[in-house]
Amino acid sequence: MEDKKILTINKLDGTTEEVEEVISFEFNDTKKRYVVYTKNEVDQNGNVTIYVTEVVKDAQGTRFLGVSTDEEWARIKDVLRKLAKKEEA
């Protein structure tokens, strides 16, 4: 059985939230790193909801910045589709 990786998110309102990392990856050309995580919420169709955010580590610590452009979303969706196909094989 695979160990779950739990991340703690410090929210803007000062509270924290624990989430489970699904996968993280970095684009070679931009060096931007992303993490896909879940709160293990299930939607009305029985699917587990996932979230994606850019992760930046700098002098301020580790921060989640979200995804800011449609181009980033398109690339991230491509990665997720490829990962899903690998899982099906």
N, CA, C and O atoms as CSV, one atom per row, in Angstrom:
chain,resi,resn,atom,element,x,y,z
A,1,MET,N,N,0.839,-1.191,0.000
A,1,MET,CA,C,0.000,0.000,0.000
A,1,MET,C,C,0.879,1.249,0.000
A,1,MET,O,O,1.882,1.314,0.711
A,2,GLU,N,N,0.501,2.213,-0.785
A,2,GLU,CA,C,1.282,3.435,-0.926
A,2,GLU,C,C,0.984,4.395,0.224
A,2,GLU,O,O,-0.171,4.567,0.615
A,3,ASP,N,N,2.030,5.016,0.760
A,3,ASP,CA,C,1.850,5.995,1.826
A,3,ASP,C,C,1.264,7.275,1.251
A,3,ASP,O,O,1.636,7.706,0.160
A,4,LYS,N,N,0.343,7.876,1.995
A,4,LYS,CA,C,-0.237,9.142,1.583
A,4,LYS,C,C,0.686,10.278,2.006
A,4,LYS,O,O,1.255,10.259,3.097
A,5,LYS,N,N,0.826,11.263,1.131
A,5,LYS,CA,C,1.614,12.441,1.477
A,5,LYS,C,C,0.632,13.556,1.837
A,5,LYS,O,O,-0.144,14.006,0.993
A,6,ILE,N,N,0.673,13.991,3.077
A,6,ILE,CA,C,-0.229,15.026,3.567
A,6,ILE,C,C,0.484,16.378,3.530
A,6,ILE,O,O,1.611,16.507,4.008
A,7,LEU,N,N,-0.179,17.375,2.961
A,7,LEU,CA,C,0.337,18.730,2.888
A,7,LEU,C,C,-0.509,19.618,3.794
A,7,LEU,O,O,-1.720,19.423,3.900
A,8,THR,N,N,0.110,20.571,4.435
A,8,THR,CA,C,-0.615,21.540,5.241
A,8,THR,C,C,-0.609,22.875,4.513
A,8,THR,O,O,0.446,23.416,4.184
A,9,ILE,N,N,-1.799,23.391,4.270
A,9,ILE,CA,C,-1.960,24.662,3.572
A,9,ILE,C,C,-2.280,25.729,4.608
A,9,ILE,O,O,-3.214,25.583,5.396
A,10,ASN,N,N,-1.499,26.801,4.601
A,10,ASN,CA,C,-1.789,27.973,5.435
A,10,ASN,C,C,-2.642,28.914,4.608
A,10,ASN,O,O,-2.185,29.473,3.611
A,11,LYS,N,N,-3.883,29.081,5.029
A,11,LYS,CA,C,-4.822,29.906,4.277
A,11,LYS,C,C,-4.679,31.384,4.659
A,11,LYS,O,O,-4.129,31.718,5.708
A,12,LEU,N,N,-5.179,32.246,3.798
A,12,LEU,CA,C,-5.056,33.686,4.006
A,12,LEU,C,C,-5.742,34.161,5.279
A,12,LEU,O,O,-5.342,35.173,5.855
A,13,ASP,N,N,-6.775,33.440,5.729
A,13,ASP,CA,C,-7.489,33.848,6.943
A,13,ASP,C,C,-6.783,33.384,8.221
A,13,ASP,O,O,-7.294,33.579,9.324
A,14,GLY,N,N,-5.595,32.764,8.064
A,14,GLY,CA,C,-4.815,32.333,9.220
A,14,GLY,C,C,-5.059,30.899,9.652
A,14,GLY,O,O,-4.352,30.386,10.520
A,15,THR,N,N,-6.050,30.243,9.061
A,15,THR,CA,C,-6.315,28.848,9.397
A,15,THR,C,C,-5.437,27.936,8.548
A,15,THR,O,O,-4.845,28.370,7.560
A,16,THR,N,N,-5.360,26.677,8.941
A,16,THR,CA,C,-4.627,25.691,8.153
A,16,THR,C,C,-5.577,24.583,7.726
A,16,THR,O,O,-6.621,24.361,8.339
A,17,GLU,N,N,-5.191,23.899,6.666
A,17,GLU,CA,C,-5.993,22.806,6.137
A,17,GLU,C,C,-5.044,21.705,5.684
A,17,GLU,O,O,-4.052,21.977,5.008
A,18,GLU,N,N,-5.344,20.467,6.053
A,18,GLU,CA,C,-4.542,19.341,5.586
A,18,GLU,C,C,-5.204,18.733,4.366
A,18,GLU,O,O,-6.408,18.478,4.350
A,19,VAL,N,N,-4.383,18.503,3.331
A,19,VAL,CA,C,-4.852,17.919,2.086
A,19,VAL,C,C,-3.908,16.783,1.698
A,19,VAL,O,O,-2.798,16.682,2.221
A,20,GLU,N,N,-4.352,15.944,0.790
A,20,GLU,CA,C,-3.535,14.817,0.340
A,20,GLU,C,C,-2.980,15.089,-1.055
A,20,GLU,O,O,-3.729,15.376,-1.989
A,21,GLU,N,N,-1.653,14.994,-1.183
A,21,GLU,CA,C,-1.020,15.171,-2.494
A,21,GLU,C,C,-1.324,13.964,-3.365
A,21,GLU,O,O,-1.176,12.820,-2.935
A,22,VAL,N,N,-1.748,14.230,-4.591
A,22,VAL,CA,C,-1.978,13.167,-5.569
A,22,VAL,C,C,-0.702,12.962,-6.369
A,22,VAL,O,O,-0.208,11.842,-6.498
A,23,ILE,N,N,-0.177,14.056,-6.905
A,23,ILE,CA,C,1.063,14.014,-7.687
A,23,ILE,C,C,1.606,15.438,-7.798
A,23,ILE,O,O,0.855,16.409,-7.698
A,24,SER,N,N,2.899,15.548,-8.003
A,24,SER,CA,C,3.494,16.847,-8.295
A,24,SER,C,C,4.395,16.679,-9.512
A,24,SER,O,O,4.913,15.593,-9.774
A,25,PHE,N,N,4.570,17.763,-10.245
A,25,PHE,CA,C,5.392,17.721,-11.450
A,25,PHE,C,C,5.902,19.111,-11.764
A,25,PHE,O,O,5.408,20.108,-11.237
A,26,GLU,N,N,6.908,19.159,-12.639
A,26,GLU,CA,C,7.509,20.425,-13.055
A,26,GLU,C,C,7.636,20.422,-14.567
A,26,GLU,O,O,7.999,19.406,-15.161
A,27,PHE,N,N,7.339,21.551,-15.192
A,27,PHE,CA,C,7.557,21.692,-16.622
A,27,PHE,C,C,9.025,22.049,-16.844
A,27,PHE,O,O,9.540,22.984,-16.232
A,28,ASN,N,N,9.685,21.313,-17.706
A,28,ASN,CA,C,11.110,21.519,-17.955
A,28,ASN,C,C,11.421,22.897,-18.526
A,28,ASN,O,O,12.435,23.500,-18.174
A,29,ASP,N,N,10.553,23.402,-19.408
A,29,ASP,CA,C,10.860,24.670,-20.067
A,29,ASP,C,C,10.648,25.888,-19.170
A,29,ASP,O,O,11.409,26.851,-19.258
A,30,THR,N,N,9.638,25.865,-18.315
A,30,THR,CA,C,9.354,27.031,-17.471
A,30,THR,C,C,9.897,26.878,-16.051
A,30,THR,O,O,10.004,27.852,-15.306
A,31,LYS,N,N,10.236,25.644,-15.692
A,31,LYS,CA,C,10.696,25.312,-14.333
A,31,LYS,C,C,9.614,25.588,-13.278
A,31,LYS,O,O,9.910,25.646,-12.085
A,32,LYS,N,N,8.366,25.755,-13.719
A,32,LYS,CA,C,7.266,25.934,-12.778
A,32,LYS,C,C,6.858,24.563,-12.250
A,32,LYS,O,O,6.737,23.597,-13.004
A,33,ARG,N,N,6.649,24.503,-10.925
A,33,ARG,CA,C,6.285,23.261,-10.261
A,33,ARG,C,C,4.822,23.338,-9.828
A,33,ARG,O,O,4.357,24.366,-9.336
A,34,TYR,N,N,4.116,22.237,-10.020
A,34,TYR,CA,C,2.698,22.165,-9.682
A,34,TYR,C,C,2.440,20.967,-8.790
A,34,TYR,O,O,3.147,19.961,-8.855
A,35,VAL,N,N,1.420,21.088,-7.958
A,35,VAL,CA,C,0.985,19.965,-7.150
A,35,VAL,C,C,-0.517,19.777,-7.380
A,35,VAL,O,O,-1.291,20.734,-7.407
A,36,VAL,N,N,-0.892,18.518,-7.543
A,36,VAL,CA,C,-2.290,18.133,-7.645
A,36,VAL,C,C,-2.645,17.524,-6.300
A,36,VAL,O,O,-1.969,16.611,-5.825
A,37,TYR,N,N,-3.711,18.031,-5.686
A,37,TYR,CA,C,-4.081,17.531,-4.363
A,37,TYR,C,C,-5.581,17.361,-4.247
A,37,TYR,O,O,-6.341,17.845,-5.086
A,38,THR,N,N,-6.002,16.668,-3.198
A,38,THR,CA,C,-7.413,16.436,-2.952
A,38,THR,C,C,-7.731,16.644,-1.481
A,38,THR,O,O,-6.884,16.470,-0.605
A,39,LYS,N,N,-8.971,17.019,-1.241
A,39,LYS,CA,C,-9.506,17.093,0.118
A,39,LYS,C,C,-10.401,15.875,0.367
A,39,LYS,O,O,-11.097,15.787,1.378
A,40,ASN,N,N,-10.358,14.925,-0.601
A,40,ASN,CA,C,-11.168,13.706,-0.593
A,40,ASN,C,C,-12.664,14.005,-0.580
A,40,ASN,O,O,-13.453,13.290,0.038
A,41,GLU,N,N,-13.035,15.080,-1.279
A,41,GLU,CA,C,-14.445,15.418,-1.466
A,41,GLU,C,C,-14.961,14.643,-2.674
A,41,GLU,O,O,-14.247,14.475,-3.663
A,42,VAL,N,N,-16.196,14.175,-2.592
A,42,VAL,CA,C,-16.795,13.421,-3.687
A,42,VAL,C,C,-17.959,14.232,-4.248
A,42,VAL,O,O,-18.812,14.709,-3.499
A,43,ASP,N,N,-17.987,14.385,-5.593
A,43,ASP,CA,C,-19.072,15.147,-6.211
A,43,ASP,C,C,-20.314,14.268,-6.397
A,43,ASP,O,O,-20.312,13.098,-6.013
A,44,GLN,N,N,-21.372,14.831,-6.986
A,44,GLN,CA,C,-22.639,14.111,-7.148
A,44,GLN,C,C,-22.522,12.902,-8.066
A,44,GLN,O,O,-23.392,12.031,-8.045
A,45,ASN,N,N,-21.460,12.830,-8.875
A,45,ASN,CA,C,-21.246,11.695,-9.775
A,45,ASN,C,C,-20.327,10.635,-9.176
A,45,ASN,O,O,-20.022,9.634,-9.826
A,46,GLY,N,N,-19.884,10.853,-7.938
A,46,GLY,CA,C,-19.001,9.889,-7.283
A,46,GLY,C,C,-17.531,10.083,-7.584
A,46,GLY,O,O,-16.711,9.236,-7.227
A,47,ASN,N,N,-17.178,11.189,-8.237
A,47,ASN,CA,C,-15.780,11.481,-8.560
A,47,ASN,C,C,-15.133,12.279,-7.431
A,47,ASN,O,O,-15.762,13.157,-6.841
A,48,VAL,N,N,-13.874,11.967,-7.138
A,48,VAL,CA,C,-13.130,12.714,-6.130
A,48,VAL,C,C,-12.649,14.018,-6.759
A,48,VAL,O,O,-12.055,14.007,-7.837
A,49,THR,N,N,-12.902,15.135,-6.089
A,49,THR,CA,C,-12.493,16.448,-6.574
A,49,THR,C,C,-10.994,16.629,-6.350
A,49,THR,O,O,-10.473,16.330,-5.276
A,50,ILE,N,N,-10.306,17.129,-7.393
A,50,ILE,CA,C,-8.880,17.434,-7.269
A,50,ILE,C,C,-8.668,18.921,-7.515
A,50,ILE,O,O,-9.469,19.589,-8.168
A,51,TYR,N,N,-7.560,19.418,-6.969
A,51,TYR,CA,C,-7.178,20.815,-7.102
A,51,TYR,C,C,-5.747,20.850,-7.624
A,51,TYR,O,O,-4.965,19.933,-7.377
A,52,VAL,N,N,-5.411,21.919,-8.351
A,52,VAL,CA,C,-4.062,22.082,-8.892
A,52,VAL,C,C,-3.580,23.481,-8.545
A,52,VAL,O,O,-4.336,24.448,-8.632
A,53,THR,N,N,-2.323,23.581,-8.154
A,53,THR,CA,C,-1.746,24.884,-7.842
A,53,THR,C,C,-0.270,24.897,-8.179
A,53,THR,O,O,0.411,23.873,-8.122
A,54,GLU,N,N,0.209,26.079,-8.533
A,54,GLU,CA,C,1.652,26.252,-8.703
A,54,GLU,C,C,2.279,26.358,-7.315
A,54,GLU,O,O,1.724,27.001,-6.424
A,55,VAL,N,N,3.427,25.729,-7.140
A,55,VAL,CA,C,4.135,25.763,-5.866
A,55,VAL,C,C,5.435,26.539,-6.058
A,55,VAL,O,O,6.214,26.257,-6.969
A,56,VAL,N,N,5.656,27.522,-5.182
A,56,VAL,CA,C,6.875,28.317,-5.232
A,56,VAL,C,C,7.555,28.226,-3.874
A,56,VAL,O,O,6.935,28.451,-2.834
A,57,LYS,N,N,8.844,27.892,-3.904
A,57,LYS,CA,C,9.651,27.896,-2.679
A,57,LYS,C,C,10.662,29.020,-2.810
A,57,LYS,O,O,11.482,29.028,-3.729
A,58,ASP,N,N,10.598,29.978,-1.876
A,58,ASP,CA,C,11.522,31.101,-1.896
A,58,ASP,C,C,11.770,31.579,-0.474
A,58,ASP,O,O,11.496,30.848,0.478
A,59,ALA,N,N,12.277,32.778,-0.317
A,59,ALA,CA,C,12.608,33.322,1.006
A,59,ALA,C,C,11.384,33.426,1.910
A,59,ALA,O,O,11.515,33.440,3.134
A,60,GLN,N,N,10.210,33.500,1.322
A,60,GLN,CA,C,8.969,33.588,2.096
A,60,GLN,C,C,8.449,32.211,2.511
A,60,GLN,O,O,7.441,32.116,3.212
A,61,GLY,N,N,9.124,31.151,2.085
A,61,GLY,CA,C,8.678,29.791,2.387
A,61,GLY,C,C,8.052,29.140,1.173
A,61,GLY,O,O,8.288,29.562,0.040
A,62,THR,N,N,7.262,28.120,1.406
A,62,THR,CA,C,6.566,27.423,0.328
A,62,THR,C,C,5.173,28.014,0.204
A,62,THR,O,O,4.416,28.060,1.174
A,63,ARG,N,N,4.842,28.468,-1.007
A,63,ARG,CA,C,3.544,29.104,-1.234
A,63,ARG,C,C,2.822,28.446,-2.395
A,63,ARG,O,O,3.450,28.025,-3.367
A,64,PHE,N,N,1.501,28.357,-2.295
A,64,PHE,CA,C,0.644,27.885,-3.375
A,64,PHE,C,C,0.070,29.119,-4.061
A,64,PHE,O,O,-0.592,29.939,-3.424
A,65,LEU,N,N,0.326,29.247,-5.365
A,65,LEU,CA,C,-0.083,30.449,-6.087
A,65,LEU,C,C,-1.303,30.267,-6.978
A,65,LEU,O,O,-1.789,31.238,-7.559
A,66,GLY,N,N,-1.800,29.060,-7.096
A,66,GLY,CA,C,-2.909,28.823,-8.012
A,66,GLY,C,C,-2.392,28.666,-9.430
A,66,GLY,O,O,-1.193,28.491,-9.649
A,67,VAL,N,N,-3.297,28.730,-10.384
A,67,VAL,CA,C,-2.942,28.670,-11.807
A,67,VAL,C,C,-3.511,29.931,-12.432
A,67,VAL,O,O,-4.710,30.192,-12.338
A,68,SER,N,N,-2.643,30.720,-13.076
A,68,SER,CA,C,-3.063,32.064,-13.473
A,68,SER,C,C,-3.473,32.241,-14.924
A,68,SER,O,O,-4.160,33.212,-15.243
A,69,THR,N,N,-3.077,31.336,-15.819
A,69,THR,CA,C,-3.410,31.572,-17.232
A,69,THR,C,C,-4.087,30.358,-17.854
A,69,THR,O,O,-3.946,29.231,-17.379
A,70,ASP,N,N,-4.823,30.617,-18.925
A,70,ASP,CA,C,-5.472,29.536,-19.670
A,70,ASP,C,C,-4.438,28.600,-20.285
A,70,ASP,O,O,-4.672,27.398,-20.408
A,71,GLU,N,N,-3.279,29.167,-20.677
A,71,GLU,CA,C,-2.227,28.344,-21.269
A,71,GLU,C,C,-1.686,27.337,-20.244
A,71,GLU,O,O,-1.442,26.174,-20.567
A,72,GLU,N,N,-1.505,27.806,-19.011
A,72,GLU,CA,C,-1.065,26.889,-17.952
A,72,GLU,C,C,-2.080,25.781,-17.743
A,72,GLU,O,O,-1.721,24.608,-17.642
A,73,TRP,N,N,-3.371,26.163,-17.679
A,73,TRP,CA,C,-4.422,25.161,-17.482
A,73,TRP,C,C,-4.398,24.124,-18.598
A,73,TRP,O,O,-4.529,22.929,-18.334
A,74,ALA,N,N,-4.235,24.561,-19.825
A,74,ALA,CA,C,-4.213,23.638,-20.957
A,74,ALA,C,C,-3.067,22.638,-20.817
A,74,ALA,O,O,-3.252,21.444,-21.049
A,75,ARG,N,N,-1.899,23.117,-20.444
A,75,ARG,CA,C,-0.739,22.224,-20.276
A,75,ARG,C,C,-0.966,21.253,-19.118
A,75,ARG,O,O,-0.647,20.069,-19.224
A,76,ILE,N,N,-1.513,21.751,-18.028
A,76,ILE,CA,C,-1.774,20.903,-16.861
A,76,ILE,C,C,-2.787,19.819,-17.216
A,76,ILE,O,O,-2.616,18.659,-16.842
A,77,LYS,N,N,-3.840,20.195,-17.937
A,77,LYS,CA,C,-4.844,19.206,-18.353
A,77,LYS,C,C,-4.214,18.128,-19.222
A,77,LYS,O,O,-4.559,16.953,-19.094
A,78,ASP,N,N,-3.298,18.506,-20.101
A,78,ASP,CA,C,-2.598,17.517,-20.934
A,78,ASP,C,C,-1.822,16.530,-20.068
A,78,ASP,O,O,-1.858,15.325,-20.315
A,79,VAL,N,N,-1.125,17.033,-19.059
A,79,VAL,CA,C,-0.373,16.164,-18.143
A,79,VAL,C,C,-1.328,15.206,-17.432
A,79,VAL,O,O,-1.057,14.009,-17.339
A,80,LEU,N,N,-2.437,15.729,-16.934
A,80,LEU,CA,C,-3.394,14.892,-16.202
A,80,LEU,C,C,-4.015,13.827,-17.107
A,80,LEU,O,O,-4.223,12.693,-16.677
A,81,ARG,N,N,-4.311,14.187,-18.360
A,81,ARG,CA,C,-4.848,13.196,-19.309
A,81,ARG,C,C,-3.836,12.074,-19.556
A,81,ARG,O,O,-4.198,10.898,-19.576
A,82,LYS,N,N,-2.570,12.447,-19.743
A,82,LYS,CA,C,-1.525,11.444,-19.971
A,82,LYS,C,C,-1.366,10.535,-18.763
A,82,LYS,O,O,-1.202,9.324,-18.915
A,83,LEU,N,N,-1.412,11.108,-17.564
A,83,LEU,CA,C,-1.304,10.300,-16.351
A,83,LEU,C,C,-2.490,9.356,-16.200
A,83,LEU,O,O,-2.327,8.213,-15.774
A,84,ALA,N,N,-3.676,9.830,-16.548
A,84,ALA,CA,C,-4.867,8.990,-16.456
A,84,ALA,C,C,-4.769,7.823,-17.428
A,84,ALA,O,O,-5.147,6.703,-17.087
A,85,LYS,N,N,-4.263,8.072,-18.642
A,85,LYS,CA,C,-4.110,6.993,-19.619
A,85,LYS,C,C,-3.109,5.956,-19.155
A,85,LYS,O,O,-3.306,4.763,-19.386
A,86,LYS,N,N,-2.004,6.400,-18.486
A,86,LYS,CA,C,-1.017,5.463,-17.952
A,86,LYS,C,C,-1.649,4.578,-16.895
A,86,LYS,O,O,-1.365,3.382,-16.836
A,87,GLU,N,N,-2.507,5.156,-16.055
A,87,GLU,CA,C,-3.161,4.400,-14.990
A,87,GLU,C,C,-4.098,3.348,-15.559
A,87,GLU,O,O,-4.248,2.270,-14.985
A,88,GLU,N,N,-4.733,3.659,-16.697
A,88,GLU,CA,C,-5.669,2.713,-17.324
A,88,GLU,C,C,-4.935,1.545,-17.954
A,88,GLU,O,O,-5.494,0.451,-18.047
A,89,ALA,N,N,-3.705,1.744,-18.387
A,89,ALA,CA,C,-2.937,0.698,-19.090
A,89,ALA,C,C,-2.485,-0.398,-18.144
A,89,ALA,O,O,-1.831,-1.351,-18.570
